[in-house]
Amino acid sequence: MKRIILAAIAVMTFGFANAQQTRFGVKGGLNISTVVGGDVNDTKSLIGFHVGGFAEIHVVEKFFIQPELSYSAQGTKVDGPLGSDVDLKLNYLNIPVLAKYYFVENKFSVEAGPQLGILLSAKGNGTDVKDLTRSTDFGFNLGAGYNFTENLSVGIRYTIGLSPLSDKDIDNTEDYYDSAKNSNLALSLAYKF
């Protein structure tokens, strides 16, 4: 884990030093998240939020690299006993690194890239369940954005979970692919300095 984080920091530092132009910004917004796959049936979306910062590193022409660091409140609602819902709240420190390409005079952009999530807390109806969940979460992001001005933009991003939420009952490759994973749709408002 420490090697992954150190490698990400080294890549960001190298990018900052060699970039033609780097802009920094802050962003925040709404999360609509759930858990898909595994033995989890009848899940419902849980509304959360995300907030953090980013750097937009100009590489060539309309191509940018955008590393981010954000706090993200995710999870799901699961049908519990006697028809009551159980809220599973998962809070992550997410570190995505996105390739970003601008269209139409730098107004509209598309983005894609991997994400590392570090679990900060996990609660099921207020009870700590962090020991039952993995401490890291890997995902892949696909998204789009629109710049209203040089500084103000909006974005939409879908994060596909690639790693299971728990190592419980994973004995082979088939169990790994069928396991419960995060799924998150994020709507953001960003401001670049």
Backbone as CSV, one residue per row, in Angstrom:
resi,resn,N_x,N_y,N_z,CA_x,CA_y,CA_z,C_x,C_y,C_z
1,MET,0.827,-1.189,0.000,0.000,0.000,0.000,0.872,1.253,0.000
2,LYS,1.890,1.269,0.866,2.754,2.440,0.937,3.484,2.656,-0.382
3,ARG,3.867,1.559,-1.050,4.570,1.673,-2.331,3.663,2.271,-3.399
4,ILE,2.399,1.886,-3.400,1.450,2.425,-4.378,1.282,3.924,-4.177
5,ILE,1.107,4.344,-2.925,0.930,5.762,-2.634,2.200,6.544,-2.983
6,LEU,3.363,6.013,-2.632,4.616,6.694,-2.959,4.822,6.780,-4.467
7,ALA,4.459,5.736,-5.196,4.581,5.758,-6.653,3.651,6.813,-7.255
8,ALA,2.419,6.917,-6.732,1.471,7.925,-7.224,1.996,9.334,-6.966
9,ILE,2.565,9.562,-5.787,3.133,10.876,-5.459,4.313,11.194,-6.366
10,ALA,5.162,10.191,-6.646,6.311,10.410,-7.527,5.861,10.768,-8.942
11,VAL,4.829,10.079,-9.455,4.323,10.383,-10.789,3.758,11.799,-10.838
12,MET,3.007,12.187,-9.803,2.440,13.534,-9.757,3.539,14.598,-9.702
13,THR,4.553,14.365,-8.870,5.647,15.324,-8.742,6.388,15.468,-10.053
14,PHE,6.682,14.354,-10.719,7.355,14.385,-12.015,6.501,15.143,-13.028
15,GLY,5.204,14.887,-13.014,4.296,15.571,-13.936,4.264,17.060,-13.694
16,PHE,4.244,17.468,-12.421,4.232,18.894,-12.107,5.508,19.574,-12.584
17,ALA,6.644,18.894,-12.394,7.927,19.481,-12.756,8.080,19.622,-14.265
18,ASN,7.515,18.697,-15.035,7.705,18.693,-16.482,6.514,19.232,-17.269
19,ALA,5.471,19.589,-16.612,4.279,20.036,-17.322,4.471,21.432,-17.913
20,GLN,3.873,21.638,-19.102,3.907,22.954,-19.713,3.062,23.930,-18.905
21,GLN,1.937,23.456,-18.435,1.033,24.304,-17.665,0.232,23.433,-16.708
22,THR,0.181,23.809,-15.450,-0.583,23.070,-14.450,-1.517,24.039,-13.743
23,ARG,-2.776,23.635,-13.621,-3.748,24.423,-12.863,-4.272,23.556,-11.732
24,PHE,-4.531,24.190,-10.606,-5.057,23.496,-9.438,-6.501,23.921,-9.221
25,GLY,-7.251,23.056,-8.543,-8.635,23.393,-8.285,-9.227,22.603,-7.139
26,VAL,-10.450,22.969,-6.811,-11.231,22.266,-5.789,-12.538,21.831,-6.430
27,LYS,-13.102,20.747,-5.909,-14.357,20.254,-6.448,-15.163,19.581,-5.356
28,GLY,-16.433,19.484,-5.582,-17.317,18.805,-4.650,-18.635,18.511,-5.336
29,GLY,-19.417,17.646,-4.721,-20.702,17.348,-5.320,-21.394,16.156,-4.708
30,LEU,-22.311,15.605,-5.474,-23.234,14.568,-5.040,-22.765,13.194,-5.507
31,ASN,-22.849,12.201,-4.624,-22.617,10.799,-4.971,-23.937,10.053,-4.930
32,ILE,-24.166,9.211,-5.935,-25.280,8.262,-5.923,-24.621,6.897,-6.041
33,SER,-24.537,6.180,-4.927,-23.746,4.948,-4.903,-24.576,3.746,-4.488
34,THR,-24.056,2.578,-4.848,-24.659,1.317,-4.466,-23.580,0.240,-4.507
35,VAL,-23.962,-0.973,-4.183,-23.070,-2.129,-4.266,-23.714,-3.104,-5.246
36,VAL,-22.909,-3.617,-6.179,-23.425,-4.552,-7.175,-22.693,-5.883,-7.074
37,GLY,-23.384,-6.972,-7.423,-22.778,-8.291,-7.439,-22.828,-8.979,-6.092
38,GLY,-22.232,-10.159,-6.046,-22.169,-10.930,-4.804,-23.520,-11.435,-4.361
39,ASP,-23.640,-11.701,-3.065,-24.885,-12.197,-2.478,-25.806,-11.066,-2.071
40,VAL,-25.411,-9.827,-2.410,-26.209,-8.672,-2.006,-27.354,-8.496,-2.991
41,ASN,-28.569,-8.729,-2.526,-29.754,-8.568,-3.365,-30.556,-7.371,-2.877
42,ASP,-31.375,-6.850,-3.757,-32.291,-5.764,-3.402,-31.571,-4.573,-2.775
43,THR,-30.491,-4.132,-3.399,-29.819,-2.924,-2.909,-30.482,-1.698,-3.506
44,LYS,-30.395,-0.608,-2.769,-30.911,0.677,-3.226,-29.780,1.689,-3.140
45,SER,-29.892,2.720,-3.938,-28.857,3.761,-3.948,-28.835,4.520,-2.636
46,LEU,-27.636,4.917,-2.257,-27.429,5.748,-1.082,-26.857,7.080,-1.562
47,ILE,-27.399,8.169,-1.087,-26.939,9.504,-1.484,-25.831,9.939,-0.534
48,GLY,-24.725,10.396,-1.091,-23.601,10.886,-0.303,-23.002,12.109,-0.982
49,PHE,-21.761,12.392,-0.666,-21.100,13.556,-1.249,-19.620,13.268,-1.413
50,HIS,-18.953,14.126,-2.159,-17.496,14.075,-2.285,-16.964,15.505,-2.295
51,VAL,-15.745,15.669,-1.801,-15.095,16.975,-1.777,-13.587,16.753,-1.818
52,GLY,-12.890,17.596,-2.577,-11.442,17.416,-2.660,-10.779,18.410,-3.584
53,GLY,-9.550,18.081,-3.960,-8.772,18.941,-4.824,-8.184,18.158,-5.986
54,PHE,-7.696,18.889,-6.980,-7.130,18.249,-8.164,-6.102,19.155,-8.812
55,ALA,-5.326,18.565,-9.690,-4.392,19.300,-10.540,-4.693,18.901,-11.974
56,GLU,-4.727,19.877,-12.864,-4.932,19.598,-14.279,-3.622,19.919,-14.993
57,ILE,-2.933,18.864,-15.420,-1.589,18.991,-15.982,-1.665,18.893,-17.504
58,HIS,-1.295,19.968,-18.181,-1.325,19.995,-19.647,-0.148,19.184,-20.177
59,VAL,-0.444,18.200,-21.020,0.599,17.337,-21.574,0.917,17.766,-23.007
60,VAL,-0.039,17.627,-23.914,0.101,18.086,-25.302,-1.259,18.521,-25.825
61,GLU,-1.279,19.550,-26.633,-2.468,20.084,-27.277,-3.690,20.043,-26.361
62,LYS,-4.651,19.144,-26.628,-5.897,19.099,-25.839,-5.907,17.966,-24.816
63,PHE,-4.754,17.369,-24.562,-4.645,16.219,-23.663,-4.052,16.655,-22.321
64,PHE,-4.700,16.224,-21.218,-4.295,16.576,-19.859,-4.274,15.311,-18.995
65,ILE,-3.506,15.349,-17.924,-3.553,14.340,-16.865,-4.112,15.045,-15.632
66,GLN,-5.074,14.406,-14.964,-5.708,15.031,-13.802,-5.678,14.101,-12.590
67,PRO,-4.658,14.231,-11.722,-4.681,13.499,-10.450,-5.576,14.246,-9.455
68,GLU,-6.229,13.487,-8.592,-7.139,14.073,-7.600,-6.936,13.416,-6.240
69,LEU,-7.407,14.098,-5.229,-7.442,13.580,-3.871,-8.759,14.049,-3.283
70,SER,-9.650,13.102,-2.912,-10.959,13.521,-2.423,-11.507,12.581,-1.355
71,TYR,-12.310,13.171,-0.490,-13.081,12.412,0.495,-14.402,12.057,-0.177
72,SER,-14.820,10.789,-0.079,-16.035,10.343,-0.753,-16.884,9.482,0.175
73,ALA,-18.130,9.915,0.405,-19.095,9.167,1.221,-19.941,8.317,0.282
74,GLN,-19.774,6.987,0.375,-20.445,6.047,-0.521,-21.188,5.002,0.300
75,GLY,-21.727,3.984,-0.383,-22.395,2.895,0.317,-23.626,2.432,-0.412
76,THR,-24.553,1.836,0.329,-25.793,1.327,-0.243,-26.822,1.117,0.858
77,LYS,-28.059,0.937,0.432,-29.123,0.507,1.341,-29.461,-0.932,0.969
78,VAL,-29.529,-1.797,1.965,-29.819,-3.216,1.748,-31.097,-3.557,2.499
79,ASP,-31.964,-4.368,1.869,-33.167,-4.827,2.566,-32.762,-5.673,3.751
80,GLY,-33.180,-5.273,4.927,-32.866,-6.004,6.144,-34.029,-6.857,6.606
81,PRO,-33.904,-7.427,7.784,-34.993,-8.245,8.322,-36.236,-7.400,8.605
82,LEU,-37.373,-8.015,8.453,-38.666,-7.389,8.730,-38.919,-6.166,7.854
83,GLY,-38.328,-6.150,6.650,-38.588,-5.075,5.693,-37.885,-3.765,5.975
84,SER,-37.020,-3.715,6.967,-36.306,-2.467,7.263,-35.038,-2.384,6.413
85,ASP,-34.641,-1.166,6.060,-33.419,-0.953,5.292,-32.222,-0.845,6.226
86,VAL,-31.089,-1.421,5.785,-29.826,-1.297,6.507,-28.933,-0.392,5.659
87,ASP,-28.477,0.705,6.242,-27.567,1.615,5.553,-26.131,1.159,5.762
88,LEU,-25.443,0.831,4.670,-24.019,0.519,4.708,-23.291,1.754,4.208
89,LYS,-22.595,2.445,5.114,-21.907,3.694,4.772,-20.408,3.454,4.735
90,LEU,-19.820,3.690,3.569,-18.391,3.483,3.335,-17.760,4.830,2.978
91,ASN,-16.803,5.263,3.785,-16.128,6.531,3.536,-14.708,6.267,3.069
92,TYR,-14.340,6.865,1.931,-13.043,6.614,1.309,-12.252,7.907,1.109
93,LEU,-10.936,7.754,1.080,-10.034,8.764,0.550,-9.681,8.243,-0.841
94,ASN,-10.240,8.861,-1.878,-10.054,8.386,-3.247,-8.937,9.145,-3.944
95,ILE,-8.123,8.391,-4.708,-7.001,8.960,-5.449,-7.113,8.491,-6.904
96,PRO,-7.919,9.206,-7.718,-7.973,8.860,-9.133,-6.876,9.585,-9.916
97,VAL,-6.433,8.977,-11.012,-5.520,9.621,-11.960,-6.156,9.437,-13.329
98,LEU,-6.595,10.558,-13.915,-7.401,10.504,-15.123,-6.671,11.068,-16.326
99,ALA,-6.879,10.446,-17.481,-6.489,11.017,-18.760,-7.692,11.828,-19.229
100,LYS,-7.460,13.081,-19.617,-8.557,13.990,-19.953,-8.293,14.606,-21.321
101,TYR,-9.328,14.618,-22.160,-9.190,15.184,-23.500,-10.304,16.195,-23.730
102,TYR,-9.923,17.394,-24.208,-10.890,18.472,-24.458,-11.315,18.514,-25.919
103,PHE,-12.612,18.783,-26.128,-13.183,19.015,-27.450,-13.722,20.439,-27.499
104,VAL,-14.053,20.901,-28.651,-14.778,22.150,-28.875,-14.186,23.313,-28.075
105,GLU,-13.021,23.757,-28.494,-12.361,24.933,-27.892,-12.243,24.840,-26.373
106,ASN,-11.847,23.698,-25.891,-11.633,23.460,-24.452,-12.877,23.685,-23.590
107,LYS,-14.048,23.414,-24.151,-15.290,23.532,-23.378,-15.758,22.177,-22.854
108,PHE,-15.808,21.180,-23.715,-16.319,19.849,-23.363,-15.146,18.874,-23.258
109,SER,-15.150,18.036,-22.203,-14.050,17.076,-22.013,-14.589,15.686,-21.702
110,VAL,-13.771,14.682,-22.020,-14.033,13.305,-21.605,-12.821,12.844,-20.810
111,GLU,-13.048,11.914,-19.890,-11.959,11.468,-19.019,-12.122,9.998,-18.675
112,ALA,-10.982,9.359,-18.407,-10.989,7.957,-17.995,-9.700,7.676,-17.243
113,GLY,-9.755,6.759,-16.284,-8.549,6.386,-15.565,-8.826,5.592,-14.309
114,PRO,-7.763,5.024,-13.730,-7.891,4.192,-12.534,-8.066,5.024,-11.264
115,GLN,-8.504,4.349,-10.214,-8.691,5.001,-8.915,-8.342,4.044,-7.787
116,LEU,-7.626,4.554,-6.827,-7.342,3.840,-5.585,-8.158,4.494,-4.486
117,GLY,-8.921,3.691,-3.746,-9.686,4.189,-2.610,-9.156,3.582,-1.321
118,ILE,-8.899,4.431,-0.331,-8.438,3.965,0.978,-9.615,4.113,1.942
119,LEU,-10.057,2.989,2.507,-11.216,2.986,3.386,-10.902,3.716,4.689
120,LEU,-11.693,4.736,4.991,-11.538,5.487,6.237,-12.468,4.957,7.323
121,SER,-13.701,4.612,6.939,-14.651,4.050,7.903,-15.715,3.255,7.158
122,ALA,-16.297,2.287,7.855,-17.373,1.462,7.311,-18.355,1.180,8.440
123,LYS,-19.621,1.556,8.211,-20.638,1.359,9.246,-21.911,0.810,8.640
124,GLY,-22.502,-0.136,9.337,-23.808,-0.685,8.982,-24.798,-0.283,10.050
125,ASN,-25.696,0.647,9.733,-26.647,1.217,10.702,-25.948,1.685,11.982
126,GLY,-24.820,2.349,11.818,-24.093,2.921,12.949,-23.096,1.993,13.618
127,THR,-23.108,0.708,13.286,-22.172,-0.261,13.870,-20.931,-0.362,12.994
128,ASP,-19.754,-0.319,13.610,-18.501,-0.391,12.874,-18.342,-1.767,12.225
129,VAL,-18.184,-1.790,10.892,-17.976,-3.044,10.162,-16.689,-2.979,9.344
130,LYS,-15.771,-2.109,9.764,-14.523,-1.929,9.016,-13.699,-3.214,8.961
131,ASP,-13.770,-4.035,10.010,-13.022,-5.298,10.030,-13.548,-6.305,9.002
132,LEU,-14.769,-6.097,8.505,-15.362,-7.009,7.532,-15.156,-6.553,6.089
133,THR,-14.571,-5.368,5.904,-14.380,-4.824,4.563,-12.896,-4.632,4.273
134,ARG,-12.568,-4.618,2.986,-11.175,-4.426,2.572,-10.747,-2.988,2.818
135,SER,-9.475,-2.801,3.141,-8.967,-1.459,3.433,-8.685,-0.649,2.179
136,THR,-8.637,-1.297,1.012,-8.437,-0.586,-0.250,-9.499,-0.998,-1.254
137,ASP,-9.785,-0.082,-2.154,-10.773,-0.324,-3.192,-10.204,0.184,-4.505
138,PHE,-10.192,-0.677,-5.522,-9.723,-0.273,-6.835,-10.920,-0.110,-7.757
139,GLY,-10.875,0.931,-8.587,-11.956,1.178,-9.511,-11.452,1.793,-10.796
140,PHE,-12.359,1.943,-11.749,-12.032,2.600,-13.011,-13.104,3.641,-13.286
141,ASN,-12.669,4.845,-13.669,-13.562,5.980,-13.879,-13.778,6.279,-15.356
142,LEU,-15.012,6.629,-15.692,-15.374,7.161,-17.001,-16.210,8.402,-16.753
143,GLY,-15.892,9.499,-17.453,-16.643,10.705,-17.175,-16.586,11.730,-18.284
144,ALA,-17.301,12.820,-18.059,-17.347,13.935,-18.995,-17.516,15.216,-18.199
145,GLY,-17.113,16.323,-18.805,-17.237,17.609,-18.133,-17.496,18.731,-19.116
146,TYR,-17.931,19.859,-18.565,-18.170,21.043,-19.380,-17.681,22.265,-18.621
147,ASN,-16.865,23.106,-19.295,-16.360,24.348,-18.711,-17.294,25.498,-19.066
148,PHE,-17.935,26.088,-18.062,-18.760,27.273,-18.296,-17.873,28.491,-18.545
149,THR,-16.822,28.593,-17.741,-15.844,29.674,-17.879,-14.461,29.038,-17.790
150,GLU,-13.444,29.860,-17.812,-12.074,29.356,-17.673,-11.856,28.712,-16.299
151,ASN,-12.655,29.126,-15.320,-12.473,28.636,-13.952,-13.554,27.692,-13.450
152,LEU,-14.778,27.819,-13.928,-15.923,27.083,-13.379,-16.371,25.981,-14.337
153,SER,-16.526,24.756,-13.798,-16.945,23.627,-14.631,-17.836,22.669,-13.846
154,VAL,-18.546,21.825,-14.599,-19.355,20.756,-14.014,-18.887,19.445,-14.624
155,GLY,-19.145,18.348,-13.901,-18.730,17.052,-14.407,-19.643,15.943,-13.930
156,ILE,-19.626,14.864,-14.684,-20.325,13.643,-14.305,-19.334,12.501,-14.484
157,ARG,-19.295,11.593,-13.520,-18.329,10.493,-13.562,-18.950,9.240,-12.965
158,TYR,-18.701,8.111,-13.634,-19.137,6.820,-13.112,-17.903,6.012,-12.751
159,THR,-17.877,5.492,-11.529,-16.772,4.662,-11.066,-17.240,3.211,-10.983
160,ILE,-16.573,2.366,-11.729,-16.853,0.936,-11.762,-15.915,0.259,-10.766
161,GLY,-16.448,-0.410,-9.757,-15.615,-1.110,-8.788,-14.955,-2.334,-9.411
162,LEU,-13.655,-2.485,-9.175,-12.910,-3.629,-9.710,-12.512,-4.634,-8.638
163,SER,-12.495,-4.205,-7.383,-12.086,-5.106,-6.305,-13.261,-5.370,-5.368
164,PRO,-13.303,-6.550,-4.755,-14.407,-6.883,-3.859,-14.365,-6.051,-2.577
165,LEU,-15.538,-5.850,-1.990,-15.622,-5.115,-0.728,-15.048,-5.920,0.432
166,SER,-15.113,-7.244,0.312,-14.645,-8.120,1.378,-13.929,-9.314,0.770
167,ASP,-12.957,-9.862,1.501,-12.262,-11.070,1.054,-12.988,-12.339,1.495
168,LYS,-14.080,-12.190,2.229,-14.829,-13.332,2.742,-15.411,-14.152,1.590
169,ASP,-15.263,-15.441,1.652,-15.816,-16.388,0.685,-15.277,-16.205,-0.736
170,ILE,-14.054,-15.719,-0.874,-13.426,-15.635,-2.194,-12.336,-16.688,-2.241
171,ASP,-12.655,-17.794,-2.895,-11.739,-18.920,-2.964,-11.107,-19.099,-4.342
172,ASN,-11.726,-18.507,-5.379,-11.205,-18.685,-6.733,-11.532,-17.459,-7.585
173,THR,-11.133,-17.511,-8.844,-11.334,-16.383,-9.763,-12.805,-16.085,-9.984
174,GLU,-13.621,-17.114,-10.085,-15.056,-16.905,-10.300,-15.684,-16.171,-9.117
175,ASP,-15.307,-16.555,-7.891,-15.803,-15.858,-6.698,-15.384,-14.392,-6.720
176,TYR,-14.150,-14.124,-7.180,-13.643,-12.750,-7.234,-14.503,-11.903,-8.175
177,TYR,-14.775,-12.416,-9.368,-15.559,-11.655,-10.347,-17.014,-11.493,-9.924
178,ASP,-17.554,-12.459,-9.206,-18.953,-12.396,-8.774,-19.149,-11.664,-7.449
179,SER,-18.081,-11.205,-6.814,-18.176,-10.596,-5.488,-18.806,-9.207,-5.537
180,ALA,-19.269,-8.739,-4.381,-19.877,-7.411,-4.258,-18.817,-6.329,-4.435
181,LYS,-19.146,-5.332,-5.266,-18.215,-4.242,-5.571,-18.945,-2.902,-5.524
182,ASN,-18.174,-1.840,-5.304,-18.731,-0.490,-5.308,-19.155,-0.065,-6.703
183,SER,-20.171,0.777,-6.756,-20.630,1.420,-7.982,-21.042,2.829,-7.589
184,ASN,-20.491,3.845,-8.276,-20.748,5.217,-7.843,-20.891,6.159,-9.033
185,LEU,-21.952,6.948,-9.013,-22.152,8.020,-9.987,-21.963,9.335,-9.246
186,ALA,-21.038,10.161,-9.743,-20.717,11.420,-9.072,-21.032,12.601,-9.985
187,LEU,-21.709,13.599,-9.430,-21.996,14.860,-10.115,-21.214,15.942,-9.378
188,SER,-20.390,16.715,-10.112,-19.449,17.628,-9.463,-19.546,19.040,-9.990
189,LEU,-19.166,19.960,-9.122,-18.933,21.361,-9.481,-17.492,21.643,-9.112
190,ALA,-16.721,22.203,-10.058,-15.280,22.420,-9.822,-14.911,23.864,-10.106
191,TYR,-13.893,24.321,-9.362,-13.352,25.676,-9.583,-11.847,25.577,-9.707
192,LYS,-11.289,26.071,-10.826,-9.849,26.065,-11.064,-9.277,27.443,-10.770
193,PHE,-8.104,27.453,-10.130,-7.443,28.717,-9.792,-6.543,29.187,-10.915
